[in-house]
Amino acid sequence: MTTPDAAVHRVPVGERDFRSLMSLFPTGVVVIGALDADGRPWGMTCSSLCSVSLDPPTLLVCVRSGSPTLRALTETGTFSVNFLHHAARYVAEVFSSGDPDRFLRTAWHLPELAGGPHLGEAALAVGDCRVESTQQVGDHTVVLGRVLRARFLAGAGDTPLLYGLRRYAVWPTDGTVEPPD
């Protein structure tokens, strides 16, 4: 039996190396949206999302702890998760830019009982969520959201926007991707 070199485990991983490591894990792109207590919309691009439970339907998002979007969703206890389609790269970039006018630069609406803003022209689907719990981990906060409603907006031919290797991509539909061995 071999044992790992103890010195390797004592070397801390820096932010640059961690970003490089995680860039190798491609994922879908969503925009999280919330209204603050005054009804002002906030939102941010997020690729840190995963499903947690089917019963009850629960998902997890990770949000920078200083984010105004996080403040808004914890104030009101609700948020939306807009699953972006392949042609919504512009929206993903606007909502990751820090632009204070992002909601003036993209179409959005607030349907009845919505958890937060819906980006209908940019989304394949939207999940409306209630905050179940939060946990700060380092410089981010993990938010568990109970999905109360799911709205499917796009046609069957639309595909999700992906992010990996520090760039956006589209799910291949022409059969060029080989299955793993």
Contacts in CASP RR format, 6 or more apart in sequence:
PFRMAT RR
TARGET T0000
AUTHOR 0000-0000-0000
METHOD contacts of the structure
MODEL  1
MTTPDAAVHRVPVGERDFRSLMSLFPTGVVVIGALDADGRPWGMTCSSLC
SVSLDPPTLLVCVRSGSPTLRALTETGTFSVNFLHHAARYVAEVFSSGDP
DRFLRTAWHLPELAGGPHLGEAALAVGDCRVESTQQVGDHTVVLGRVLRA
RFLAGAGDTPLLYGLRRYAVWPTDGTVEPPD
13 21 0 8 1.000
23 164 0 8 1.000
23 165 0 8 1.000
23 166 0 8 1.000
24 164 0 8 1.000
24 165 0 8 1.000
25 164 0 8 1.000
26 162 0 8 1.000
26 163 0 8 1.000
26 164 0 8 1.000
26 165 0 8 1.000
26 169 0 8 1.000
27 47 0 8 1.000
27 48 0 8 1.000
27 49 0 8 1.000
27 162 0 8 1.000
27 163 0 8 1.000
27 164 0 8 1.000
28 47 0 8 1.000
28 49 0 8 1.000
28 83 0 8 1.000
28 84 0 8 1.000
28 160 0 8 1.000
28 161 0 8 1.000
28 162 0 8 1.000
28 163 0 8 1.000
29 45 0 8 1.000
29 46 0 8 1.000
29 47 0 8 1.000
29 84 0 8 1.000
29 88 0 8 1.000
29 92 0 8 1.000
29 160 0 8 1.000
29 161 0 8 1.000
29 162 0 8 1.000
29 163 0 8 1.000
29 168 0 8 1.000
30 45 0 8 1.000
30 46 0 8 1.000
30 47 0 8 1.000
30 49 0 8 1.000
30 61 0 8 1.000
30 81 0 8 1.000
30 82 0 8 1.000
30 83 0 8 1.000
30 84 0 8 1.000
31 43 0 8 1.000
31 44 0 8 1.000
31 45 0 8 1.000
31 46 0 8 1.000
31 81 0 8 1.000
31 82 0 8 1.000
31 84 0 8 1.000
31 91 0 8 1.000
31 92 0 8 1.000
31 95 0 8 1.000
31 119 0 8 1.000
31 122 0 8 1.000
31 123 0 8 1.000
32 43 0 8 1.000
32 44 0 8 1.000
32 46 0 8 1.000
32 61 0 8 1.000
32 63 0 8 1.000
32 69 0 8 1.000
32 73 0 8 1.000
32 79 0 8 1.000
32 80 0 8 1.000
32 81 0 8 1.000
32 82 0 8 1.000
33 41 0 8 1.000
33 42 0 8 1.000
33 43 0 8 1.000
33 44 0 8 1.000
33 69 0 8 1.000
33 72 0 8 1.000
33 73 0 8 1.000
33 79 0 8 1.000
33 80 0 8 1.000
33 81 0 8 1.000
33 82 0 8 1.000
33 115 0 8 1.000
33 116 0 8 1.000
33 117 0 8 1.000
34 41 0 8 1.000
34 42 0 8 1.000
34 43 0 8 1.000
34 69 0 8 1.000
34 72 0 8 1.000
34 73 0 8 1.000
34 76 0 8 1.000
34 77 0 8 1.000
34 78 0 8 1.000
34 79 0 8 1.000
34 80 0 8 1.000
34 115 0 8 1.000
34 116 0 8 1.000
34 117 0 8 1.000
35 41 0 8 1.000
35 42 0 8 1.000
35 72 0 8 1.000
35 76 0 8 1.000
35 78 0 8 1.000
35 110 0 8 1.000
35 115 0 8 1.000
35 116 0 8 1.000
35 117 0 8 1.000
36 42 0 8 1.000
36 68 0 8 1.000
36 71 0 8 1.000
36 72 0 8 1.000
36 75 0 8 1.000
36 76 0 8 1.000
37 72 0 8 1.000
37 75 0 8 1.000
37 76 0 8 1.000
40 72 0 8 1.000
41 103 0 8 1.000
41 108 0 8 1.000
41 110 0 8 1.000
41 116 0 8 1.000
41 117 0 8 1.000
42 68 0 8 1.000
42 69 0 8 1.000
42 71 0 8 1.000
42 72 0 8 1.000
42 73 0 8 1.000
43 69 0 8 1.000
43 72 0 8 1.000
43 95 0 8 1.000
43 102 0 8 1.000
43 103 0 8 1.000
43 117 0 8 1.000
44 63 0 8 1.000
44 64 0 8 1.000
44 67 0 8 1.000
44 69 0 8 1.000
44 95 0 8 1.000
44 96 0 8 1.000
44 98 0 8 1.000
45 92 0 8 1.000
45 93 0 8 1.000
45 95 0 8 1.000
45 96 0 8 1.000
46 61 0 8 1.000
46 62 0 8 1.000
46 63 0 8 1.000
47 163 0 8 1.000
47 164 0 8 1.000
48 61 0 8 1.000
48 62 0 8 1.000
48 140 0 8 1.000
49 59 0 8 1.000
49 60 0 8 1.000
49 61 0 8 1.000
49 62 0 8 1.000
49 81 0 8 1.000
50 59 0 8 1.000
50 60 0 8 1.000
51 58 0 8 1.000
51 59 0 8 1.000
51 60 0 8 1.000
52 58 0 8 1.000
52 59 0 8 1.000
52 60 0 8 1.000
52 144 0 8 1.000
56 146 0 8 1.000
57 146 0 8 1.000
57 147 0 8 1.000
58 132 0 8 1.000
58 144 0 8 1.000
58 145 0 8 1.000
58 146 0 8 1.000
58 147 0 8 1.000
59 81 0 8 1.000
59 129 0 8 1.000
59 144 0 8 1.000
59 145 0 8 1.000
59 147 0 8 1.000
60 142 0 8 1.000
60 143 0 8 1.000
60 144 0 8 1.000
60 145 0 8 1.000
61 81 0 8 1.000
61 142 0 8 1.000
61 143 0 8 1.000
61 145 0 8 1.000
62 137 0 8 1.000
62 140 0 8 1.000
62 141 0 8 1.000
62 142 0 8 1.000
62 143 0 8 1.000
63 69 0 8 1.000
63 70 0 8 1.000
63 73 0 8 1.000
63 140 0 8 1.000
63 141 0 8 1.000
63 143 0 8 1.000
64 70 0 8 1.000
64 139 0 8 1.000
64 140 0 8 1.000
64 141 0 8 1.000
65 136 0 8 1.000
65 138 0 8 1.000
65 139 0 8 1.000
65 140 0 8 1.000
65 141 0 8 1.000
69 79 0 8 1.000
70 141 0 8 1.000
70 143 0 8 1.000
72 79 0 8 1.000
73 79 0 8 1.000
73 131 0 8 1.000
73 143 0 8 1.000
74 131 0 8 1.000
74 134 0 8 1.000
77 130 0 8 1.000
77 131 0 8 1.000
78 115 0 8 1.000
78 116 0 8 1.000
78 128 0 8 1.000
78 129 0 8 1.000
78 130 0 8 1.000
78 131 0 8 1.000
79 115 0 8 1.000
79 116 0 8 1.000
79 129 0 8 1.000
79 131 0 8 1.000
79 143 0 8 1.000
79 145 0 8 1.000
80 114 0 8 1.000
80 115 0 8 1.000
80 116 0 8 1.000
80 117 0 8 1.000
80 118 0 8 1.000
80 126 0 8 1.000
80 127 0 8 1.000
80 128 0 8 1.000
80 129 0 8 1.000
81 126 0 8 1.000
81 127 0 8 1.000
81 129 0 8 1.000
82 117 0 8 1.000
82 118 0 8 1.000
82 119 0 8 1.000
82 120 0 8 1.000
82 122 0 8 1.000
82 123 0 8 1.000
82 126 0 8 1.000
82 127 0 8 1.000
83 123 0 8 1.000
83 124 0 8 1.000
83 125 0 8 1.000
83 126 0 8 1.000
83 127 0 8 1.000
83 160 0 8 1.000
84 91 0 8 1.000
84 92 0 8 1.000
84 119 0 8 1.000
84 122 0 8 1.000
84 123 0 8 1.000
84 124 0 8 1.000
84 160 0 8 1.000
84 161 0 8 1.000
85 122 0 8 1.000
85 123 0 8 1.000
85 124 0 8 1.000
85 154 0 8 1.000
85 158 0 8 1.000
85 159 0 8 1.000
85 160 0 8 1.000
85 161 0 8 1.000
86 158 0 8 1.000
86 159 0 8 1.000
86 160 0 8 1.000
86 161 0 8 1.000
86 170 0 8 1.000
86 171 0 8 1.000
87 122 0 8 1.000
87 161 0 8 1.000
88 119 0 8 1.000
88 122 0 8 1.000
88 123 0 8 1.000
88 161 0 8 1.000
89 161 0 8 1.000
89 168 0 8 1.000
90 106 0 8 1.000
91 106 0 8 1.000
91 119 0 8 1.000
91 122 0 8 1.000
92 161 0 8 1.000
92 163 0 8 1.000
92 168 0 8 1.000
94 102 0 8 1.000
94 105 0 8 1.000
94 106 0 8 1.000
95 102 0 8 1.000
95 106 0 8 1.000
99 105 0 8 1.000
103 117 0 8 1.000
106 119 0 8 1.000
106 121 0 8 1.000
106 122 0 8 1.000
107 119 0 8 1.000
107 120 0 8 1.000
107 121 0 8 1.000
107 122 0 8 1.000
108 117 0 8 1.000
108 118 0 8 1.000
108 119 0 8 1.000
108 120 0 8 1.000
109 117 0 8 1.000
109 118 0 8 1.000
109 120 0 8 1.000
110 116 0 8 1.000
110 117 0 8 1.000
110 118 0 8 1.000
111 118 0 8 1.000
111 151 0 8 1.000
113 128 0 8 1.000
113 148 0 8 1.000
113 149 0 8 1.000
114 126 0 8 1.000
114 128 0 8 1.000
115 128 0 8 1.000
115 129 0 8 1.000
115 130 0 8 1.000
115 148 0 8 1.000
116 128 0 8 1.000
118 126 0 8 1.000
118 151 0 8 1.000
119 126 0 8 1.000
120 126 0 8 1.000
120 153 0 8 1.000
123 153 0 8 1.000
123 154 0 8 1.000
124 152 0 8 1.000
124 153 0 8 1.000
124 154 0 8 1.000
124 158 0 8 1.000
124 160 0 8 1.000
125 150 0 8 1.000
125 151 0 8 1.000
125 152 0 8 1.000
125 153 0 8 1.000
125 154 0 8 1.000
126 150 0 8 1.000
126 151 0 8 1.000
126 153 0 8 1.000
127 147 0 8 1.000
127 148 0 8 1.000
127 149 0 8 1.000
127 150 0 8 1.000
127 151 0 8 1.000
128 147 0 8 1.000
128 148 0 8 1.000
128 149 0 8 1.000
128 150 0 8 1.000
128 151 0 8 1.000
129 145 0 8 1.000
129 146 0 8 1.000
129 147 0 8 1.000
129 148 0 8 1.000
130 145 0 8 1.000
130 146 0 8 1.000
130 148 0 8 1.000
131 143 0 8 1.000
131 144 0 8 1.000
131 145 0 8 1.000
132 144 0 8 1.000
132 145 0 8 1.000
132 146 0 8 1.000
133 143 0 8 1.000
133 144 0 8 1.000
134 141 0 8 1.000
134 142 0 8 1.000
134 143 0 8 1.000
134 144 0 8 1.000
135 141 0 8 1.000
135 142 0 8 1.000
136 142 0 8 1.000
157 173 0 8 1.000
159 170 0 8 1.000
159 171 0 8 1.000
159 173 0 8 1.000
160 171 0 8 1.000
161 168 0 8 1.000
161 169 0 8 1.000
161 170 0 8 1.000
162 168 0 8 1.000
162 169 0 8 1.000
162 170 0 8 1.000
162 171 0 8 1.000
163 169 0 8 1.000
END
